[in-house]
C-alpha cells in the first residue's frame, strides 16, 4: 500500500488515481475536513502531518510499503516560522515512518521554484542552484531536498525529490498567479472574458494534472531509479496563443482577447524543464496533447457545473 499525504488534494488526487491504475492500493491523507471523493480502491484518513504519534500510528492499521509526501502547510507569509516548523515536522515524520515501517522509497514534492536565479534553460537537475531564495516556498523545498539527501544517506530507504513544474487541470485552482492556462479555460467555460492581460507569445512548461499524477506514480513504483532528483514537466513550452487555439477548438464562441507579442517584463526565453531523467528511468511521456487536455478539462468543468463533481 502506498501512502499519499495530501492524497485528496489537487496533485495528490491525480497521483492516487494513477497509482490505482497501476494496480497499487492507496492510503490517502488530508489535514482539513472529512475525507470525501475517495476513489474506489483507496482508503482515506484525516491526519495532521506534524503530529508524530498520529503519523506513526498509521503503520499500526495499514501495511505501507511506499510514501509519496505531497502535503504541506501553505507558506503565505502570515507566520513563516510556524509554517516552516509544521512543514519540516511533517517531512521528518514521513522519514521516521518510512524507517519504522521498512518503506522502500519516499517521494518528496519539490518545485520548479528551486531553480530561481538559474539562467540556463532547460533546467537540469544537476544545475548549480545560486544562493538566496526570494520566496518561502522554494526556500523550504530546497531545505527539504537537503534533508532528504542527508537522511536517506543514513537510512535503508530511497528518498526521491520531485521538482514539479506548472500543473493545471481538474481539481486545481480556477486561476493561477503564475500562468494563464487555468484562468483562460475557466473563463471560457463561463463564457466570460479573462480579466487579466495575457500576451499571446508568453509561455510556460505546463503539464496536465493527470499526466503529472502518472509521472509521480511511475517514479514511486519504478523498480530502479538512478537519481535522487527528478524534474516533472512536459519538457516544452506551451504558449498562450497555443492555449487559445485549443480553447477555440473546444469552445468556438469563447471570448478570448490576447495581446500580441510578449509581455514587456517577460524573460528573453520561457523556461522549461529538462525531463530526460524522468523519461529515461520511467518511460514517461504525456498522454494528453494540448487539444485533448483542454477538451478534457472543459468537459470536467462542465460536469461540475451540472452537479457531477468527479469524472
PAFIDO-31514 format. One record per residue: x, y, z of N, C-alpha, C, O, CB in turn. Coordinates in steps of 0.2 Angstrom, whole numbers, plus 5000, padded with zeros to 4 digits. Glycine has a CB too. Layout:
N
XYZXYZXYZXYZXYZ/...
***
This chain:
311
500449945000500050005000500450065000500950075004499550005006/500350114996500650174995500350234999499750244998500750194988/500650265004500350325007500550385003501050395002500650325015/499950425002500050484998499750535003499150545004499650484992/500250575006500050635011499850685006500150705001500650655015/499250725008498950765003498650734998498550764992499450815001/498450674998498150624993497450644991497250614986498150554995/497150694994496450714992496550784990495950814988495950704998/497150814989497250874986497250874979497150824975497850914989/497550934976497550934969497950884965497750844962497751004967/498650894966499050844963499050774966499050724963499850864964/498950774973498850704976498350664974498350604973498750714983/497750694972497150654969497350624963497150564961496550704969/497750654959497950634952498450574953498450524949498150684947/498950584958499450534959499050474962499250414960499950554965/498550484966498150424969497850384963497950324963497650444974/497550414959497150384953497750344948497550294946496750434949/498250384947498750344943499050284947499150234944499350394942/499150284953499450234957498950174957499050114956499550244964/498250194958497750144957497750104950497650044950497050174959/497850154945497850124938498450074937498450034933497850184934/498950084941499550034941499449974945499949934945500150074943/498849974948498749914952498949914960498949864963499049854950/499149974962499349984969498750004973498250034970499850044969/498749984979498250014984498550074987499150084988498049964989/498050124989498250184992497950204998497350195000498150244987/498350235003498150265009498250345008498750365007498450245015/497650385008497650455007497550495013497150475017497150475001/497950545014497850585020497650655018497950685013498450585025/497350695022497150765021497050795028496750765033496550775017/497350855029497350885036496650915038496450905043497850945036/496350945033495650985034495050945032495050915027495751055031/494550945036493850925034493850845034494450815034493650955027/493350825033493250745032493450725025493250765021492550725034/493750675024493950645018493250635013492850605016494350585018/493350665007492750645003493050634996493650654995492250705003/492650614991492950604984493450554984493950564980493150664981/493450504988493950454989493850404983493350374982493950414996/494350394979494250354973494250284975494450254980494850364968/493850244971493750164973494450134973494850144969493350134968/494550094978495150054979495650094984496150064986495450054973/495450154986495850194991495550194997494950194998496050264988/495850215003495650225009495950295011496450315009495750175015/495550335015495750395017495750405025495350375028495350455014/496250445027496250465035496350535035496750565031496850425038/496050565040496250635042496850635046496950595051495650675046/497350675044498050675048498350745048498350785043498450635044/498550765054498950825055499650795054499950765058498850865062/499950815048500650785047501150805052501650765053500850805040/501050855056501550875061501450835067501850845072501450955062/500950795068500850755074501150695073500950645070500050745075/501750685076502150625075501850565077501850515074502850635079/501550565083501150505085500650475081500550415079500950515092/500250525078499650505074499950485067499650435064499250565073/500550515065500850495059501050425059500950375055501450545057/501450405064501750345065501150285067501250225065502250335071/500650305070500050265071499750235065499450185065499550295075/499850265059499550245053499850175051499550135048499650295047/500450165053500850095052500550045056500649985055501550105053/500150055061499850005065499149975062498949925063499650035072/498950025057498250005054498349985047497949955044497850055055/498950005044499049985037499749965035500249985039498850055033/499749925030500449895028500749945023500649925017500349825026/501049995025501350045020501950025017502450015021501350115023/502050025011502650005008503050055004503650055002502549945003/502750115003502950175000502650235002502050235004502950164992/502950295001502650355003502850404998503350414996502950385010/502250444996502350504992502150564996501550564998501850494985/502550604998502450655003502350724999502750754997503050665008/501650744998501450804995501150854999501150914998500950784990/500950835005500650885010501050935012501650925013500350845016/500750995013501151055016500651105019500051105017501551085010/500951135024500551195026500751255022501351275021500851215034/500251295019500351345015500851395018500751425023499751385013/501351415014501851465016501651535013501851555008502551455014/501151565016500851635014501151695017500951745016500151625014/501651685022501951735025501651765031501951815034502051795020/501051735033500751765039501151745046501251785050500051735040/501451685046501951665051502451615048502351555049501551635057/502951645045503351595041503751545045503851495043503851645037/503951575051504251525056503851465058504051405057504451565062/503151485059502751425061502551375055502551315056502051455064/502551405050502351365044502951325042502951265040502151415038/503551355042504251315041504251255046504451205044504851355041/504151275052504151225058503651165056503851105057504051255065/503051185054502551125053502751085047502651025047501851165052/502951115042503151085036503751035037503850985035503351125030/504251065041504851025042504650965047504950915046505351065046/504250975052504050925056503650865052503750805053503550945061/503250885047502950835043503350795039503350735038502450875038/503850835036504350795032504750745036504850695034504850845029/505050765042505350725046504950665049505250615050505650765052/504350675050503850625052503750575046503750515048503150655054/503750595040503750555035504350505034504350445033503650585028/504950535035505550495035505550455041505850395040506150545035/505350475047505350425053504950365052505050315053505150465059/504350385049503850325047504150285042504050225043503150355045/504450305037504750265032505250215035505350155034505150305027/505650245040506150195043505850145048506050085048506650245048/505350165051504950125056504550065052504550015055504450165060/504350085046503850035043504249995038503949955034503350075039/504950015037505349975032505149995025505149955020505249905033/504950055024504750085017505350085012505950095014504450155017/505250065006505750065001505950124998506550144997505550014995/505450174997505550234994505050284996504550274997505550224986/505350344997504950404999505050454993505650484992505150435006/504550474990504550534985504350594989503750594992504050514979/504650644988504550714991504450764986504850774982505150734996/503850804987503750854982504250914983504250944989503050874983/504550934978504850994977504551044972503951024970505650984976/504951084969504551134965505151164960505751164961504251194968/504851184954505251214949505551284952506051304949504851234943/505251304957505451374960506151364963506451414964505051394965/506451304964507151304967507651324962508151334964507251224969/507451334955507851354950507951434950508251454946507651324944/507551464954507651534954508351564954508751544958507251564960/508451604949509151634948509551594943510051614941509451634955/509351534941509751494936509551524930508951534928509551414937/510051534925509851574919509851524913509451544908510451624918/510151464913510151424908509551384907509351344912510751384907/509151384902508551344901508751294895509051314890507951384900/508551234895508051204900508451184907509051174907507751134898/508051194912508351174919508551104920508051064919507851204924/509151094921509351024923509451014930509551054934510051004919/509250954932509350934939510050944942510050954948509050864941/510550944938511250944941511451024940512051034942511650904937/511051064939511251134938511351164945511051154950510651184935/511951204946512051234952511551284954511351324950512751264952/511351284960510751324962511151384966511551374970510251294967/510951444964511351504967511051514974510551494976511151574962/511451554978511251564985510751614985510651654981511851584989/510351604990509751654991509151634988509151614982509951724989/508551634991507951614988507451674990507351694996507651544991/507051704985506651754986505951744989505651794991506551794980/505751684990505151664992505151604997505551564996504651644986/504751605002504751555007504651485004504951435006504251565012/504251474999504051404996504651374993504851314996503551404991/505051404988505651374986506151364991506651324991505951404980/506151414996506651405002506551345006507051305007506651475006/505951335007505851265011505951205007506251155009505051265013/505751205000505851154996506651134995506851074995505551164989/507051184995507751174995507951145001508451095001508151244994/507751165007507951135013507651065013508051025016507651175019/507051055011506850985011507250935007507350875008506050985008/507450965001507950924997508550905000508850845000508050954990/508850955004509450945008509350895013509750845014509751005011/508850895017508650845022508550775019508850735022508050875026/508250775014508050715010508750675009508850615010507650715004/509150715006509850685004510250665010510550605010510250735000/510250705015510650685021510350625025510750585027510650745026/509650625026509350575029509350505025509550455028508650585031/509250505019509250445015509950415015510050355014509050455008/510450455016511150435016511350395022511850355022511650485015/510850395027510950365033510350315035510250295041511050405039/509950295030509350255031509350205026509750205021508750295031/508950155026508850105022508350115017508050065013508750035025/508050175015507650185010507850245006508350275007506950215014/507550245000507750294995507350354996506750354998507650274988/507650414995507250474995507350514989507850524987507450525001/506750524985506750554978506450614979505850614980506450504973/506750674976506450734976506150754969506450744964506950794979/505550774969505150794963505050864962504750894965504450754963/505450894957505450964955504850974950504950964944506050994953/504250984953503650994949503551064946503651114950503050974953/503451064940503351124936502551154937502251134941503551124929/502351184932501751214932501151164930501251134924501651274926/500751144934500251094933499551124933499451174937500351044939/499151104929498451134928497951074927498151024924498451184923/497351084928496851044926496351024932496251064937497150974924/495950974931495450954936495650954943496150934945495150884935/495250984948495350994955495851044957496051054963495550924958/496151084952496651134953496351204954495651204953497151134948/496751254954496451314955496151344949496351324943497051364957/495551374949495251404944495651464940495551484935494551434945/496151494944496651544941497251534945497251504951496351614942/497751554942498451544945498851614944498751654939498851494942/499151634950499551694949500251684945500551734943499751724956/500351624943501051614940500951604932501451614928501351554943/500351574930500251564922499551564921499151564925500551494920/499351584914498751594912498251544911497651544910498751644907/498551484910498151424907497451414911496951414908498551364906/497551394917496851384920496351434920495751424920497051364928/496651494921496151554921495851564914495251574914496551614923/496251554909495951564902495351504901494851524898496451554897/495551444903495051394902494451404906493851394904495351324903/494451424912493951434917493451484914492851484914494151444924/493751544912493451604910493051584904492451604903493851664909/493351544899493051524893492451484894491951484891493551484888/492451434899491951394901491351434904490751414902492151334906/491451484907490951534910490751574905490251614906491251574916/491051584899490851624894491051694895490651744893490051624893/491551704899491751774901492451784898492851744898491751784909/492651854897493251874895493751864901493551874907493351944892/494351844900494851834906495051904907495251944903495451794903/495051924914495151994916495852014916495952074916494852004922/496351974916497051994916497352004909497051974904497451944920/497852044909498252054902498551984901498951964905498652114903/498451954895498851894893499151914886498851934881498351834893/499751894886500151904880500251844876500451794879500851934881/500051844870500051784866500751744865500751684865499851794859/501251784865501951754865502251724871502751694871502351804862/501951744877502251714883502051644884501451624882501951754889/502451604887502351534888502651504894503051544898502551494882/502551444895502751404901502851334900502451304896502351424908/503251294904503251224903502651204908502651204914503951194906/502151184905501451164908501351094907501451064902500851214906/501051064912500950984912500250974915500051004920501450944916/499850944911499150924913499150884919499550834919498750894907/498650894924498750864930498750784930499150754933498150884934/498250754926498350684926498950654923499250604926497750654921/499350694919499950674917500550684922500950634923500250714911/500450734926500850744932500750684937501250664940500750814935/500150664938500050614943500350544941500650514945499250604944/500350534934500650474932501350474932501650424934500450464924/501650534931502450544932502650524939503150484940502650614930/502250554944502450544951502350464952502750434955502050584955/501750434950501650364951502250324948502450274951500950344948/502450334942502950294939503650304943503950254944503050324932/503750364946504350374950504350334956504850304959504550444951/503750334959503650294965503650224965503950184969502950314968/503450194959503450124958503950094954504050034953502750104955/504450134951504950104947505450064951505550074956505350164944/505650004947506049964951506749984953506949974958506149904946/507050024948507650054950507650134947507450144942508250014946/507850174951508050244949508750264950509050244955507550294954/509050294945509750314945509850384949510450394949509950314938/509350414950509550484953509050494959508550464960509350534948/509250554963508850574969508450634968508050654972509350584975/508450664962508050724960507850714953508250694948508450784961/507150724952506950724945506450784944506050804948506450654944/506550814938506050864935505450824933505450774930506350904930/504850864934504250834932503850894928503650944931503750804938/503850884921503550934917503450904910503550844909504051004917/503250944906503150924899503850924895503950884890502650964895/504350964897504950974893504951024887505451034884505150904891/504351054886504251104881503851164883503451154888504051074875/503951214880503551274882502851274878502851264872503951344880/502351294882501651304879501551374879501551404885501151254883/501351404873501251474873500451494874500051444873501451504867/500351554876499651574877499251574871498651554871499651644881/499651584865499251584859499051514857498551494855499751604853/499451464859499351394858498751374862498251334860499951344859/498751394868498151384873497451414870496951374870498251414880/497551474867496951504865496651464859496051454858497051574862/497151434854496951394849496551334851496051314848497551384844/496851304856496551244859495851254862495351214861496951204864/495751314865495151334868494651344863494051324864495251394873/494851374857494351384852494051324849493551324846494651434847/494551274849494351214846493751174850493251144848494951164845/493851184857493351154861492751204862492151174863493651144868/492851264862492351314863492351374858492651424859492351344871/492151364852492251404847491951474848492251524845491851384841/491551484853491251554854491651584860491351634863490551554855/492151554863492451584869492751654868493051664862493051534871/492551694872492851764871493551774874493651794879492351814876/493951764869494751774870494951834867494851854862495051704868/495351874871495651934869496351934871496551964877495251994871/496851914867497551914869497951964866497751994861497851844867/498451994870498852044867499452014863499751964865499152094873/499552044857500052014853500752024856500852074859500052044846/501151974855501851984857501951954864501551914867502152054856/502551984867502751964874502652024878502752074877503451934874/502552004885502452054890503152094890503652064890502252024897/503052154892503652194892504252174897504852184896503552264894/503952144903504452114908504552044907504852014912504152124915/504352014901504551934900505251924899505651964897504151914894/505451864902506251854901506351844893505851834889506351784904/506951844891507151834884506951764882506751764876507951834883/506851714886506651654884506251624889506451624895507251604882/505651584888505251554893505651494895505951454891504551534890/505551484902505951424905505551364904504951364904506051444912/505951304904505651244903506151194907506751214909505551214896/505851134909506251084912506551034908506151014903505751054917/507151014909507450954906507150894909507250884915508250954906/506750854905506450794908506750724906506450674906505750794907/507450734904507750674901507850624907507650564905508450694899/507950634913508050584918507350554919507350494919508250614925/506850584919506150564920505950514915505750454916505650614921/506050534908505950494903506350434902506150374901506050534896/507050434904507450384903507350324908507350264907508150404903/507150354915507150304920506450274921506350224924507350334926/505950304918505250284919504850264912504350234912504850324923/505150294907504750294901504250344900503850334895504550224900/504150384904503650434904503650484898504150514897503650474911/503050484895502850534891502150554892501750514894502950514883/501950624891501250644892500850604888500950594882501250714892/500250584891499750554887499350604883499050594877499250514891/499250664886498750714884499150774880499650794882498350754889/498950784873499250844870498750904872498350894876499250834862/498950964870498651024872497851024870497451034875498951084870/497751004864497051004862496650954866496050974869496950984855/496850894868496550844872496450864879495950854882496950774871/497050894882496950914888496450974889496050974894497650944891/496451024885495951074886495251044885494851064889496051134880/495151004880494450974879494250934885493650934887494450934873/494750894888494550854894494450904900493950894904495150814896/494750954901494651004907494051034906493651044911495251054907/493851064900493251094898492651044900492151064903493151114891/492650984898492150934900492150924907491550914910492350864896/492650924911492650914918492350974921491950964926493350904921/492551034919492251094922491451094920491051114925492551154919/491251074914490551074913490151024917489651034919490451054906/490450964919490150914923490050944930489550924933490650854923/490550984932490451004939489951054939489551064944491151044941/489851094934489351144934488651114934488151144936489351194927/488651054931487951014931487850974937487450934938487950964925/488350974942488250944948488650874949488550834953487550934950/489050854944489450794944490150814945490550824941489350754937/490350804952491050834954491650784951492150814952491050834961/491550724949492050684948492050654941491450624940492150634954/492550654937492450614931493050564930493050534925492550664925/
***
